């Protein structure tokens, strides 16, 4: 390996397990390396597929399957690729480990929410509606990505023991039994030196006999990225299963644990973009977050929820709200990192006119409203 900085660090540091046990470059790029259910760890981590990607990236070349990051960067946003360079670039330069140091393991699609922007592949709670719409993956609500937990540990355990970070997402990790099995295994093996990072709907802190707060006490650093798209009734509309009051109570329950960093991580879509400033203000006023605790997830697919599809007059209504927020933020001395993220949302939305997809948004929203007995129009976002 030469001293050149590669286009993307992921193939050297990251191990992502997604749907059906497929190991891929990351959670947003469809670059498969292998199958953890049928191949051993070394076959995947040192296989032809991952080596080919490493060679391409080391030449500074991108891959046409990296479209999510490329589109976000082109529109002025910050991509996972860029974040990874910021977090691990210096470590990568100092030490090329034979193992991944950053794991993202999606054990199954187990989830207690059926969010509007989600699907059955990432949420078991989506199954009844997905089946009704003929969008289900198979005939079971629960889809296991890792077929045999013990075999997975036997193959991957040596690498997991020296991980710098384990990222849990879903599904919903806090209602996934294998999540607790892995934490049990790490504690038993005295391998608790890594950071735990979660993308979670934060709706439960106990699952069966498991109390996640007791587990988190073993680890020096825990970061919660709470996937909340709006507060109150709009939040409950976007994420079916969300309860704003329960969310507030759970936030209060972890306040005494100072090693836990709590961040709101909204998915920015047509449904949520206009309300984002108000969500942030509400979370600040109610002391749910510290001023810098915002992490934006820009929705790329499905296209009809992408903010670029909004008609021009609706985009301009968002711009008006955001500029009011910038004035408020300046007076309140809100961190520049927060202001920059909202500006990224604005620039991304305005970067392309995809309003030809707007009728599909209206069609999909009407369909889901009828199925759920709800109405998006009450929130006065899509009809101004």
C-alpha positions in Angstrom: 0.0 0.0 0.0 1.4 3.4 -1.0 1.1 6.6 1.0 -1.7 8.1 -1.2 -4.9 8.9 0.6 -7.7 6.7 -1.0 -10.9 8.1 -2.4 -12.8 6.4 0.4 -11.5 4.6 3.5 -14.4 2.2 4.0 -12.8 -0.9 2.4 -9.9 -0.8 4.8 -11.7 0.0 8.1 -15.4 -0.8 7.8 -17.5 -4.0 8.0 -21.2 -3.6 7.1 -23.6 -6.5 7.3 -27.0 -5.7 5.8 -30.0 -7.5 4.3 -29.7 -11.3 4.0 -26.2 -11.2 5.5 -24.6 -9.4 2.6 -21.4 -7.7 3.5 -21.1 -4.4 1.6 -18.9 -1.3 1.4 -21.3 0.7 3.6 -25.0 1.2 4.3 -25.7 3.4 1.3 -23.6 1.9 -1.6 -24.5 -1.4 -3.2 -21.0 -2.6 -3.4 -21.1 -6.3 -2.2 -18.1 -8.1 -0.9 -19.7 -11.4 0.1 -22.2 -13.2 2.4 -21.4 -13.7 6.1 -23.9 -16.6 6.2 -22.1 -18.7 3.7 -18.5 -17.4 3.7 -15.9 -17.1 6.5 -14.6 -13.7 7.6 -11.2 -14.0 5.8 -12.8 -15.0 2.5 -14.8 -11.7 2.6 -12.2 -9.3 4.2 -9.4 -10.5 1.9 -11.5 -11.6 -1.0 -11.3 -10.5 -4.7 -14.3 -8.2 -4.5 -13.0 -6.0 -1.7 -9.4 -6.0 -3.1 -10.7 -4.7 -6.4 -12.5 -1.8 -4.6 -9.4 -1.1 -2.5 -7.3 -0.9 -5.7 -9.7 1.4 -7.4 -10.1 3.7 -4.4 -6.3 3.8 -3.8 -5.9 5.2 -7.3 -8.2 8.1 -6.2 -11.0 6.7 -8.4 -14.6 6.7 -7.4 -17.1 4.0 -8.2 -20.4 4.5 -10.0 -22.2 2.6 -7.2 -21.2 5.5 -4.8 -24.0 7.7 -6.1 -25.5 8.6 -2.7 -22.4 10.2 -1.5 -21.6 11.7 -4.9 -25.0 13.4 -5.2 -24.9 14.7 -1.6 -21.4 16.2 -2.1 -22.3 17.7 -5.5 -25.2 19.5 -3.8 -23.0 20.9 -1.0 -23.8 18.4 1.7 -21.5 16.3 3.8 -21.4 12.6 2.9 -20.6 9.4 4.9 -17.4 9.2 2.8 -16.3 12.6 4.0 -17.3 11.9 7.6 -15.3 8.7 7.6 -12.2 10.6 6.4 -12.6 13.1 9.2 -13.1 10.5 11.9 -10.6 7.9 10.8 -8.2 9.5 8.3 -5.4 10.1 10.8 -5.7 6.6 12.3 -5.7 5.1 8.8 -2.5 7.0 8.0 -0.8 5.8 11.2 -1.9 2.2 11.1 -3.3 -0.1 8.5 -4.9 -2.8 10.6 -5.5 -6.3 9.2 -9.0 -6.1 10.7 -11.9 -3.6 10.3 -12.1 -1.2 13.2 -15.6 0.2 12.5 -18.5 -2.3 12.4 -22.1 -1.7 11.3 -24.1 -4.9 11.9 -27.8 -5.1 11.0 -28.8 -8.4 12.6 -32.4 -8.3 11.3 -35.2 -6.0 10.4 -36.8 -6.2 13.9 -38.5 -2.9 14.5 -41.5 -1.6 16.4 -42.1 1.4 14.1 -43.4 1.7 10.6 -42.0 5.0 9.5 -43.4 6.6 6.3 -40.0 6.8 4.6 -39.0 3.2 5.5 -39.9 -0.2 4.1 -40.3 -3.9 5.0 -36.6 -4.7 4.4 -35.7 -2.4 7.3 -38.7 -2.8 9.5 -40.7 -5.9 10.6 -43.5 -3.5 11.6 -44.0 -2.6 8.0 -45.0 -6.2 7.0 -48.8 -5.9 7.2 -49.0 -2.8 5.0 -46.2 -4.0 2.8 -48.1 -7.2 2.1 -51.3 -5.3 1.4 -49.3 -3.2 -1.1 -47.5 -6.2 -2.5 -44.1 -4.7 -1.4 -43.2 -7.3 1.2 -39.9 -9.3 1.1 -41.1 -12.8 1.6 -43.9 -14.1 3.8 -42.5 -13.4 7.2 -42.5 -10.1 9.1 -39.1 -10.7 10.7 -36.2 -11.0 8.2 -33.0 -12.4 9.7 -29.8 -11.1 8.1 -27.5 -13.2 10.2 -28.8 -16.8 10.3 -26.6 -18.1 13.1 -25.4 -15.7 15.8 -22.9 -18.2 17.3 -21.3 -18.8 13.9 -21.1 -15.1 13.2 -19.2 -14.6 16.5 -16.9 -17.5 15.8 -16.0 -16.0 12.4 -15.9 -12.3 13.3 -15.1 -12.3 17.0 -11.4 -11.8 16.7 -12.0 -8.6 14.8 -14.8 -7.4 17.0 -12.6 -7.7 20.1 -10.3 -4.9 18.8 -13.0 -2.7 17.2 -12.8 1.1 17.8 -16.5 1.6 17.1 -19.6 -0.5 16.7 -22.6 1.2 15.0 -26.0 -0.3 15.6 -28.9 0.6 13.4 -31.9 -1.4 12.1 -34.5 -2.3 12.1 -34.4 -1.0 15.6 -31.4 -2.2 17.6 -33.0 -1.7 21.0 -35.7 -4.4 20.2 -33.2 -6.7 18.5 -32.2 -9.8 20.6 -28.8 -10.2 18.9 -27.8 -6.7 19.9 -28.0 -7.7 23.5 -26.3 -11.0 22.8 -23.4 -9.1 21.3 -23.2 -6.8 24.2 -23.2 -9.8 26.6 -20.4 -11.3 24.6 -18.3 -8.2 24.7 -18.8 -7.7 28.4 -17.9 -11.4 29.1 -14.8 -11.0 27.0 -13.8 -7.7 28.7 -13.9 -6.0 25.3 -15.6 -2.8 26.3 -13.0 -0.3 25.1 -14.9 0.6 21.9 -17.4 3.4 21.3 -21.0 2.3 20.9 -23.0 4.4 18.4 -26.7 4.0 17.8 -29.3 5.1 15.3 -32.4 4.3 17.3 -36.0 5.5 17.5 -35.3 5.6 21.3 -38.8 4.3 22.2 -37.7 1.6 24.7 -34.9 1.2 27.2 -35.9 -2.3 28.3 -36.4 -5.3 26.1 -37.5 -8.5 27.9 -35.0 -9.0 30.7 -32.5 -6.6 29.2 -32.0 -3.1 30.5 -29.9 -1.3 28.0 -28.8 1.3 30.6 -27.1 -1.4 32.6 -25.2 -2.5 29.5 -24.1 1.1 28.6 -22.5 1.5 32.0 -19.8 -0.9 30.8 -18.7 1.2 27.9 -16.7 4.5 28.1 -18.5 6.2 25.3 -22.0 5.8 24.0 -23.6 8.1 21.3 -27.3 8.0 20.7 -28.5 9.3 17.3 -32.2 9.6 18.0 -34.1 9.2 14.7 -36.8 11.8 15.3 -38.0 13.7 12.3 -40.4 16.1 14.1 -41.8 16.7 17.6 -45.4 16.3 18.7 -48.1 15.1 16.3 -46.1 15.6 13.1 -43.4 13.4 14.5 -46.0 10.7 15.4 -47.4 11.0 11.8 -44.0 10.5 10.1 -42.9 7.7 12.3 -45.8 5.4 13.1 -45.2 4.1 16.6 -43.4 7.3 17.9 -44.8 8.9 21.0 -43.4 12.3 21.8 -44.2 12.0 25.5 -42.4 8.6 25.8 -39.4 10.0 23.9 -39.2 12.9 26.5 -39.4 10.4 29.4 -36.7 8.2 27.9 -34.4 11.2 27.4 -34.8 12.1 31.1 -33.9 8.5 32.1 -30.4 8.8 30.7 -29.6 12.3 31.8 -27.5 11.2 34.8 -25.2 9.0 32.6 -22.6 11.6 31.6 -20.8 9.3 29.2 -23.8 9.2 26.9 -24.0 11.8 24.2 -27.5 12.4 23.0 -28.1 13.7 19.5 -31.2 14.1 17.4 -30.7 12.7 13.9 -33.7 13.6 11.7 -34.1 12.1 8.3 -34.7 15.2 6.1 -37.5 14.5 3.6 -40.4 16.2 2.1 -42.3 15.3 5.2 -39.9 16.9 7.7 -37.7 19.6 6.0 -39.9 22.6 6.8 -40.4 21.7 10.4 -36.6 21.0 11.0 -35.9 24.5 12.6 -38.9 24.1 14.9 -37.8 20.6 15.9 -34.3 21.9 16.8 -35.7 24.9 18.7 -38.1 22.7 20.7 -35.3 20.3 21.6 -33.1 23.1 22.8 -35.9 24.8 24.8 -36.8 21.5 26.5 -33.1 20.7 27.1 -33.4 17.5 25.2 -30.1 18.2 23.4 -27.0 20.4 23.8 -26.8 23.1 21.2 -24.4 21.2 18.9 -26.3 17.9 19.1 -27.8 17.7 15.6 -26.9 15.1 12.9 -28.7 15.3 9.6 -29.6 12.3 7.5 -30.5 13.5 4.0 -33.0 11.2 2.3 -31.9 10.1 -1.2 -34.5 7.3 -1.9 -37.3 6.7 -2.4 -37.2 9.6 -4.8 -40.8 10.8 -4.1 -39.7 11.7 -0.5 -36.5 13.5 -1.7 -36.7 17.2 -1.0 -35.7 18.0 -4.5 -39.2 16.9 -5.8 -41.0 19.8 -4.0 -42.5 22.4 -6.3 -40.8 25.7 -6.4 -43.4 27.6 -4.2 -43.0 25.0 -1.5 -39.2 25.2 -1.6 -39.4 28.9 -1.2 -41.7 28.5 1.8 -38.9 26.3 3.3 -36.3 28.9 2.5 -38.3 31.6 4.3 -38.5 29.4 7.4 -34.8 28.7 7.3 -33.8 32.3 7.0 -35.9 33.1 10.0 -34.0 30.3 11.8 -30.6 31.7 10.8 -31.5 35.1 12.3 -32.7 33.4 15.5 -29.6 31.2 15.6 -27.3 34.2 15.3 -28.9 36.0 18.2 -28.8 32.8 20.3 -25.2 32.1 19.3 -26.1 28.6 18.0 -23.0 26.7 16.9 -22.0 27.2 13.3 -22.1 23.4 12.8 -25.9 23.4 13.2 -26.4 26.4 10.9 -24.2 24.8 8.3 -26.3 21.6 8.4 -29.5 23.5 7.8 -27.8 25.4 5.0 -26.8 22.0 3.5 -30.5 21.0 3.6 -31.5 24.2 1.8 -28.8 23.9 -0.8 -29.5 20.3 -1.5 -33.2 20.9 -1.9 -32.6 23.8 -4.4 -29.8 22.0 -6.3 -32.1 20.2 -8.7 -35.7 20.4 -9.9 -37.2 17.0 -9.6 -40.8 18.2 -9.3 -41.9 15.7 -12.0 -41.9 13.2 -9.1 -44.2 15.4 -7.0 -47.4 13.7 -8.2 -45.9 10.4 -7.0 -45.4 11.9 -3.5 -49.1 13.1 -3.5 -50.2 9.6 -4.6 -48.1 7.8 -2.1 -49.2 10.1 0.8 -52.9 9.7 -0.1 -52.5 5.9 -0.2 -50.8 5.7 3.2 -53.2 8.2 4.7 -56.2 6.1 3.6 -54.6 2.9 5.0 -53.7 4.5 8.3 -56.7 6.8 8.7 -54.4 9.9 8.8 -54.1 13.2 6.9 -50.9 15.0 6.0 -52.9 18.0 5.0 -53.5 18.9 8.6 -49.9 19.9 9.0 -50.1 22.5 6.2 -46.8 21.6 4.7 -47.7 20.2 1.3 -50.6 22.5 0.5 -49.3 26.0 1.1 
